Amino acid sequence: RERTVLMQLFSRHVSPEVADAVWRQREQFMDGGRPRSQKFTATVLFTDLKDFTSIAEKMDPQALLDWLNTYMEAMAQLVMAHGGVIDNYIGDSIKADFGVPLPRTTEAAIAGDAVAAVKCALAMEKELRRLNTEWRQQNLPSVKMRVGIFTGPVVGGSLGSAQRLKYTTMGDTVNVASRLESLDKERLDPEFADSPCRILI
């Protein structure tokens, strides 16, 4: 039963290495059939597409979902490749956590998660350049992306009903990462004019 719960929570959202580590440490991790709530120092990353609403209004529904899923799949793979956990998809936004679900016990490990999140964001920028080139060739919309990254204390645990359980993080760190992503989102900053991605840390 514990394995079923863990696989439902993490199998699609983490790398096989993280899933294996969670399973090996399940005795410390599980409490009454669901993951134990814990305090962590973690790095939270938010992404959002610029002008997505206006793009969505002009596209056929199926074409829109195919286009968006291509983007989501590419970005999710990068999160997992950098050791992160996909926490949530909210429309065209992604929330990812680095340093969960297993607590980091050293400053070096916490710093390593922050570096991994920044490297992930840079890889996302590179991948978005590639996607935009491909989409322009297919007469599909090209986009820009905003990223917010912040490191600090979070509470991590499972949220929801027994039938629809989800692992997530909460706290001011999450709020700050989200605000960094959305800061001055309508302002055209000349510093980012040539880049498809604005990253605020």
Secondary structure, 3 states (H helix, E strand, C coil): CHHHHHHHHHCCCCCHHHHHHHHHCHHHHEECCEECCEEEEEEEEEEEECCHHHHHHHCCHHHHHHHHHHHHHHHHHHHHHCCCEEEEEECCEEEEEECCCCCCCCHHHHHHHHHHHHHHHHHHHHHHHHHHHHHHHCCCCCCCEEEEEEEEEEEEEEEECCCCEEEEEECHHHHHHHHHHHCCCCCCCHHHCCCCEEEEC
